[in-house]
Amino acid sequence: MKDLILTIVQPLVDRPEDVRIEMEEGSNGITYKLSVHPEDMGKIIGKQGRVAKSIRTVVYAAAGSSQQKKIFLEIVE
């Protein structure tokens, strides 16, 4: 799942080397925390959150029923 997120996010930002993804597994699901360079934050969120919503849609669809736990994607500063 990390590779999918990286594949989607890295072409969108000016500093792809600063893209970081951390995974936290909890009792209710798996949370992926995405962080990018502060100057690239607007590109990842997009106007009215449209880009962020699209990224989440693709990730959640890819996880689908193949995962036993629910998948979450957080964009952190």
Short mmCIF file of the C-alpha atoms (twelve columns), coordinates in Angstrom:
data_MODEL
# 
_entry.id   MODEL 
# 
loop_
_atom_site.group_PDB 
_atom_site.id 
_atom_site.type_symbol 
_atom_site.label_atom_id 
_atom_site.label_alt_id 
_atom_site.label_comp_id 
_atom_site.label_asym_id 
_atom_site.label_seq_id 
_atom_site.Cartn_x 
_atom_site.Cartn_y 
_atom_site.Cartn_z 
_atom_site.pdbx_PDB_model_num 
ATOM 1  C CA . MET A 1  0.000   0.000  0.000  1 
ATOM 2  C CA . LYS A 2  2.920   2.338  0.710  1 
ATOM 3  C CA . ASP A 3  4.158   1.862  -2.845 1 
ATOM 4  C CA . LEU A 4  0.763   2.792  -4.260 1 
ATOM 5  C CA . ILE A 5  0.626   5.975  -2.186 1 
ATOM 6  C CA . LEU A 6  4.171   6.910  -3.230 1 
ATOM 7  C CA . THR A 7  3.346   6.238  -6.890 1 
ATOM 8  C CA . ILE A 8  0.382   8.595  -6.694 1 
ATOM 9  C CA . VAL A 9  1.929   11.374 -4.596 1 
ATOM 10 C CA . GLN A 10 5.522   11.724 -5.843 1 
ATOM 11 C CA . PRO A 11 4.630   13.004 -9.352 1 
ATOM 12 C CA . LEU A 12 2.361   15.657 -7.816 1 
ATOM 13 C CA . VAL A 13 5.000   17.372 -5.659 1 
ATOM 14 C CA . ASP A 14 8.089   19.466 -6.396 1 
ATOM 15 C CA . ARG A 15 10.174  17.653 -3.767 1 
ATOM 16 C CA . PRO A 16 9.449   13.917 -4.102 1 
ATOM 17 C CA . GLU A 17 12.402  13.058 -1.867 1 
ATOM 18 C CA . ASP A 18 10.577  14.663 1.084  1 
ATOM 19 C CA . VAL A 19 7.520   12.393 0.817  1 
ATOM 20 C CA . ARG A 20 7.238   10.218 3.935  1 
ATOM 21 C CA . ILE A 21 4.703   7.559  4.812  1 
ATOM 22 C CA . GLU A 22 4.352   6.055  8.271  1 
ATOM 23 C CA . MET A 23 2.125   3.112  9.060  1 
ATOM 24 C CA . GLU A 24 0.347   2.665  12.380 1 
ATOM 25 C CA . GLU A 25 -1.654  -0.457 13.057 1 
ATOM 26 C CA . GLY A 26 -4.416  -0.178 15.612 1 
ATOM 27 C CA . SER A 27 -7.317  -2.281 16.779 1 
ATOM 28 C CA . ASN A 28 -9.759  -0.605 14.393 1 
ATOM 29 C CA . GLY A 29 -7.548  -0.499 11.291 1 
ATOM 30 C CA . ILE A 30 -4.327  0.562  9.623  1 
ATOM 31 C CA . THR A 31 -3.520  4.267  9.359  1 
ATOM 32 C CA . TYR A 32 -1.048  5.558  6.796  1 
ATOM 33 C CA . LYS A 33 0.283   9.008  7.674  1 
ATOM 34 C CA . LEU A 34 1.467   10.957 4.639  1 
ATOM 35 C CA . SER A 35 3.788   13.916 5.085  1 
ATOM 36 C CA . VAL A 36 5.274   16.120 2.381  1 
ATOM 37 C CA . HIS A 37 7.385   19.271 2.263  1 
ATOM 38 C CA . PRO A 38 5.369   22.253 3.586  1 
ATOM 39 C CA . GLU A 39 5.510   24.000 0.203  1 
ATOM 40 C CA . ASP A 40 3.922   20.939 -1.453 1 
ATOM 41 C CA . MET A 41 1.047   20.649 1.019  1 
ATOM 42 C CA . GLY A 42 -1.294  22.724 -1.172 1 
ATOM 43 C CA . LYS A 43 -0.643  20.491 -4.163 1 
ATOM 44 C CA . ILE A 44 -1.575  17.381 -2.198 1 
ATOM 45 C CA . ILE A 45 -4.720  18.883 -0.682 1 
ATOM 46 C CA . GLY A 46 -5.863  20.701 -3.836 1 
ATOM 47 C CA . LYS A 47 -8.719  23.152 -4.192 1 
ATOM 48 C CA . GLN A 48 -11.396 22.367 -1.626 1 
ATOM 49 C CA . GLY A 49 -9.589  19.104 -0.824 1 
ATOM 50 C CA . ARG A 50 -10.324 17.513 -4.181 1 
ATOM 51 C CA . VAL A 51 -6.851  16.030 -4.748 1 
ATOM 52 C CA . ALA A 52 -6.697  14.616 -1.207 1 
ATOM 53 C CA . LYS A 53 -10.153 13.108 -1.623 1 
ATOM 54 C CA . SER A 54 -9.137  11.532 -4.938 1 
ATOM 55 C CA . ILE A 55 -5.983  10.030 -3.421 1 
ATOM 56 C CA . ARG A 56 -8.024  8.567  -0.570 1 
ATOM 57 C CA . THR A 57 -10.589 7.148  -2.996 1 
ATOM 58 C CA . VAL A 58 -7.924  5.312  -4.992 1 
ATOM 59 C CA . VAL A 59 -6.193  3.978  -1.863 1 
ATOM 60 C CA . TYR A 60 -9.435  2.803  -0.272 1 
ATOM 61 C CA . ALA A 61 -10.546 1.153  -3.514 1 
ATOM 62 C CA . ALA A 62 -7.210  -0.634 -3.872 1 
ATOM 63 C CA . ALA A 63 -7.450  -1.899 -0.295 1 
ATOM 64 C CA . GLY A 64 -11.014 -3.067 -0.928 1 
ATOM 65 C CA . SER A 65 -11.797 -6.433 0.538  1 
ATOM 66 C CA . SER A 66 -8.212  -7.678 0.305  1 
ATOM 67 C CA . GLN A 67 -7.476  -6.241 3.748  1 
ATOM 68 C CA . GLN A 68 -8.965  -7.634 6.925  1 
ATOM 69 C CA . LYS A 69 -8.725  -4.234 8.623  1 
ATOM 70 C CA . LYS A 70 -10.008 -0.859 7.510  1 
ATOM 71 C CA . ILE A 71 -7.496  1.469  5.840  1 
ATOM 72 C CA . PHE A 72 -7.170  5.171  6.688  1 
ATOM 73 C CA . LEU A 73 -5.003  7.832  5.035  1 
ATOM 74 C CA . GLU A 74 -4.072  10.943 6.994  1 
ATOM 75 C CA . ILE A 75 -2.226  13.905 5.543  1 
ATOM 76 C CA . VAL A 76 -0.088  15.434 8.290  1 
ATOM 77 C CA . GLU A 77 1.958   18.620 8.384  1 
# 
